[in-house]
């Protein structure tokens, strides 16, 4: 699935849908190799920027290879949106520069392998040389611009009061000892109270309006009954925020109470007391945001209490995919009819295997539910009563995460 659908649609008439899909896949392969080799770039919004940047480079390089763009990166801000994210996390430029070289090595390997397969022998050397020269040119341009953008973002960060507050927050989140009075004074926020953490983000291609994200955080925390808030920007697309109360823990409300703007999403943790609660609630909000990034749904407000099972089961995504395949068998297959059987079986288990209540929920006949459940059991290869807990968990994973946990 493309992270830059507008750019992909723009190039499809010029290059063809097949080549564009191939470039999107190449971008994902480059990003996977970078994230695997450089753990510092694997965290939430940073990983998203790595994936967006790699896809942008792959699409731009393909456009340049076929002569559809002289300067393929001029109108692609996604390539240079990463430095703001990594600077805010204290990640050094050496990791970014290494990521460029890993992407270059991956793209070279994939493109030259493809050239060896499809280009006639008489033209192969010339075309491979062209590919190699173009990719080296891309690396030179991206290296230069990335270093310049990183220096600009780093200078802006150092002159910001946010830097000192973020350093304090990072110390708390890492479990480093820090005097509570000093932490509260630096943050302008009492860390000894009850805390509710939220993470607010937008997936747009350009930097979000910081005021918009701050207002969304304040709206959610205000609806939860928080008396004071701490809101910190983390890069260009995300903010971390906490709200506190003195006597009773804050309780998150639904999205309607918060009146969130379009395209803005919020993940909440569970309220906790003191420094440990500050840290734990943020970790839970981070897990909820991670699940939301993979989710098939588009709910604007996501609570960890609604996603805790999926968050825990999907912490190791390859293991989750293997678990789904093992538990569901052919019921993990592709196609709308199989998806309908999965959904019906999950609704049936959600309602303690009541055919009547499942039929009422799905607005179908009772016999239709019975047929679908029976068919789902046939696809699975065993009855729904066998390893029922594991079956229900696997169906929940697929319902929430879709292709992210279905066998490829």
N, C-alpha and C positions, 0 to 999 in steps of 0.2 A: 504494500500500500504506500502510495507516494505521500511524503511529508510536504511537498511543494506542488499540490495539485494544479494550481493556476499556471505555474511554469511548465508543468508536464503537458497540460492541455494546449498551451501556446505552441509548444514544439511539435506536438503530435501531427498536425497537418504538414509540417515541413519535413519531419524525419520519418513519420509513420508510427503507429501505436506500438508495434513490436519493438523497434529500436528504443523508443522512449521507455517502455517497460523494462527492457534490458539495462538501460542506464540507471533506472531507479534501483534495480536489483544490484548493480555494480556498486552504487552508493551505499546500499545496506551492507554489502560484503566488506567494503572499505571501513565503514564505521564499526562493524563487529570486530574486525581485526584490531583496530585502534583501542576500543574499549577493553578488549581482552588483554592487550599488551600493556595498557596504561590505566591502572585502576583509578588513578586520580581523576580521570575524565569520565568515569562511569556513573557519577552521581546525578540523579534526577535531571534538572534543567541543563546541566553541562552535557550529559549524554544526548539529550534532545538536540542541543546545538551542534554537537559533533555529527549527528545523523543528518540534520538539515544541511550542514555545510558540505558533507560528503556527497549528498544527493545533488546539491547545487553544482559542485565541481564536476560530477559525472555527467550531468545534463549539459553543462557548458562545454566540457571537453568533447562530447559527442557532436554537439552543434558545430564546434570548430573543425572537427575531423572531416565533416561532410561539407564544409565551406559555407555553413549558414550563419556564422558569426565571426567577425574579425576580432572583436573584444568581448568574449562570451561572459565575462565576469563584471562588466561595467554596471549592469542593471540587476545584479544578484547580491543584495545586501546580506543574504544568509551566509555567504562565505566568510564575512567579516563580523558576524554578530557574536561569535564565540568569545573573543577577548573580554568583553564586559562581564560575561558569566564567570570566567575562570579567575579574573582579577578579584571579583567579589568573594571568591572562595579561597583566596590565598594560594592559588595554583601557579607555579612558575612557568615562565615562557618556554623553558626547555621542553616541557611536556607538549606544548602546542607545536613547537617546531618538529619534535619527534613524530607527532601525529601526522604532520604533512608528509614526512618521508615514508612512514608506514603506508599512508594512502597512495603515495606515488608507486611504491613497490607493488602494492596489490593491484592497482590499475594497470601497471605495465605488464604484470604477469597475466592478468585476465585478457587484456586487449591483444597481446602478442600471441597468446594461445588461440584466441578467436581468429586472428589473422592467419595463423598457420593452417587452420581448418578450412577457411572459406576463400582465401585469396589464391588465385592460380600461381603456380610456382614461378612463372616468368615475371610476375609483378610483385612477388612476395617481398623481396629484399627492399625494393623502393618504398612499398607501403609501410613495412615495419620500421624503416628509417624515419619515415614521415611521422608515424605514431610516436616513436621515441623522442624525436625533436619537439613535437608538440607537447608531450607530457613534461619534458624538462622545462619548456617555456612556462607551462602552467605552474610548476613548482617554484620557479624563480619569481613569478609575479605574486603568487600566494604567500611565499616566504616574506617578501618585501612588505607587502601590504599588511600581513598579519603582525609582523614585528612592529610596524608603525602604529597600528591600531592598538596593540597591547600597550605600547609605551604611552599613548594618549590616555587610554582607560586607566592605566596604573597611576599616572600623574593626577588625574581627576580624583581617583579613589583616595590617594594619600592626603589630598587637601580637604577631604570631606570629613565631617565629624562622624559620619556613618562608619568610617573605618575603625575608630576606637570602640564604638558600640558593638560593631560586628566582632571585633577581636574578643571583647568580653563575652558575648553570646557564644562564640566558638569555644571558649574556655569552659563555659558552663556545659555546653552540649558534649564536650569531650571528657567531662568528668574531672577536669583539672581543678585543684584547690584554688579558691578565690574568696577573699573576705566578702561576706554578704553585703556589708555596709558600703564597701567600695563599689561592688557590682551594681547595687541599687542606685548609687550616686551617679555613676557613669552612664547608666541606661536611662536615668530619670524614671525609674519604674521599680516598684517594690517587689523583689524576688521572693519574699517570705510568704506571700499570700497564696490563695488558690489561683491556678492558672488554667486557661484554655488556649491551646495553640491552634493557629490556622495557617494554611499556606494558600496564597491566592496567585493565580497565573492566567495567562492568556496564550493561545497558540498562534497568534497572528504572525505574519512574516516580518513586520516592522516592530520597533520598540513600542511597548504599551505606554499609555499615559500614566506616569507614576501616581498622579492624583486619583485616577480612576481605580487603580488597584488598592490604594490606601483607603479610599471611600468604601470599597467592597469589603475590605478587612474590618473596618470600623463598623459597617452595617451588620456583619455577621456577629461580631463580638458584642455590639450593643444589643442585638436581639437576644443574646445569651445572658444578658444581665451584667456584663462587665462594667466596672466603675472606672477603670483606667486601662490604657492600651500601650503597647510597644509595637511599632511597625517598622520593619527594616527592608529596604529594597535589596534584592539579591539578583544582580544582573538586570537585563532590560525587560524581562518578561515575567518576573516573579517577585513576590514579597513574602517574607516570614513575619508573622504577627502573633502576639500574645495579648490576652485580656485577663484581668484579675478581679477578684472579689475578696473581701476580708472574712466574712463569716461562713458563707455557703458556696459550694462549687458552682461555677457557671454551667448552664445547660444549653447546648446548641439548639436552635430552632430550625424550622424548615426553610426552604428557599424563599417561599412567599413572604415570610416575615422579614427577610433580609433585603428583598427587592434588588437582586443582583443585576448589573448591566449585561447586555448581550455579549456573548463570547468570553465572559469571565467565569472562571471556575474556582471553587473554594473547597479545600479539604480540611476537616477538623479532626483533632485528637480527642482524648478523653481528659476531663479536668483532673488536675493533680495538685498536690500541696507542696509548696516550697521549691527549692532548687531541683529536687528529684522530680517533682511534678512538672516543672517547667521543661525539663529535659525529656521526660517520658511522653508528655503530651505532644511535643514537637516530633518525636520519633514516630508516634502513631499517625500524626497528620502527614508525615512524609510517606509512610506506607500507604495511606489512603490515596495520596496524590500519585504514587507509583501505579497503583491499581487503576486509577482513573485514566492514566495515560494509555493503558492497554485495553481498557474496557470497551465493550461494544455499545454502551450507553453514552448519553451526553448530558446527564444530570448536572446542573450547575453547582449544586452543593452536595458534598459527599462526606458522610460521617464515618469515622473509623469503626464505630460500633456496628455499622451496617456491613462493613467490608472486612472485619477482622479475620474471619475464616479464610476468605479468598486471599487476603494479604499474607497470612501465614503459609497457606498452601502454595502460593506462587513466589515465595521468596527465592526458591531455586526453580527457575522456569523450565529448564530441561527436565528436571525430575518431575515437575508438574505435568508436562506433556507426556512423559512416559507413563505416569500414573493414570492419566485420562485414557490413553490408548489401552493400557492393561485392563482397566476396570470396565470400559465401555465396549471394547472389541469393535465390531462393525458398526455399532451405534455411534462411534466417533467419526463416521464417514461424512463425505461431502454431500451436498444436495439439500433442497428445501424439504423433501419428504422425510429425510432422516432427521433434519433439524426439528421438524414438527413432532416426530416421535420422541426425541430427547426432551423437548419442552413439555409435552404432555406427561411424560414419565416423571419429570421433576415436579410439576404441579401436583401430580398424584401422590408423590412422596411428601411434598410440602403439607398435604392435607391428610396425613396419616392413612393413606391408601383408601380414601373414600371416593368411590366412583361418582356418587351423587354430588358431593361438594366440588369435585374437579370439573364435572360437567357444567355445573352452574358457573364456576369461575371462567371456563373457556367458552361458555355459551354454545355448547354442542350437546348432542344426545349422549345419554349414559352409555349406550351401546358403542358409540363412536370412541369414547374414552377407553372402554374395555378392549376394543379392537386395537387401538394405538398402543396401549400398554402391553398387550400380548405380542404385537409386532416388535415393539422395542425390546422385549425380553428375548425374542427370537434373534434379533440382530446382535444383542449382547452375548447370546449363547448361554445364558443362565437366568434363573428367575430373579425378580426384583427383591425377593426376600433374602437372597444370598449376598453376603457382604453389603448389607443395606446401607450402613454408615458410609462405607467407601464409595458406593454407587452414588449416594446423594451428594457427597463432596465433589465427585468428579463431574456430575451434572451441574452443580453450582459453579464450578470453575468454568465450564464451557459456556454456561448462560451469561456469566459476567465478562469473560475474557475472549470468547470466540476463537478466532484463528490463532491467537497467541498461544493456546494450549492444545489446539487440535493437531493431529499428526499431519505433516506436510507430504 
